[in-house]
């Protein structure tokens, strides 16, 4: 692409770094921004800068939060003894949308995936095991997507916490294998949390 302006070229290069955005789309977005009032582009730039520099992770559940403790962990009506293990913040949002879950979460920050070079130490598994060890958790609900990576992660955590006396369950699978949680519809997902089953029953033999 030949640009008549170095500034335009820079903007297009930066925008095209985003996932799913090619050079053509980046150019269309850059030209769109150029037509906006300056305060709109300033507030967009500020939102992006603050997103990166000011956002925090809840020190208890690792959910994205503006404070030390997220709104869910802070809420006295949520049960800290029932903990739902999820991959990332999108899963928390999906489950919260169902209004069927009154426990709390533990956000792993991904799944074990040797292909992508993600091992147990890249996730927040250690802090989850520590919480289980400390005896503050009565039930752990696995709610990872039922992909091979999700199953591997569930099983790895299950083995780590097996010595400690904690009930382990998994969300019932009305959700097709391989589907990501965030795409499951609210009713199906809500039902699968209510009708959760003992984790041992979900292990394939
Ligand atoms: Zn939290």
Boltz pocket constraint, residues with backbone or C-beta under 6 A from the ligand:
constraints:
  - pocket:
      binder: B
      contacts: [[A, 58], [A, 59], [A, 60], [A, 61], [A, 62], [A, 63], [A, 69], [A, 70], [A, 71], [A, 72], [A, 73], [A, 74], [A, 105]]
      max_distance: 6.0
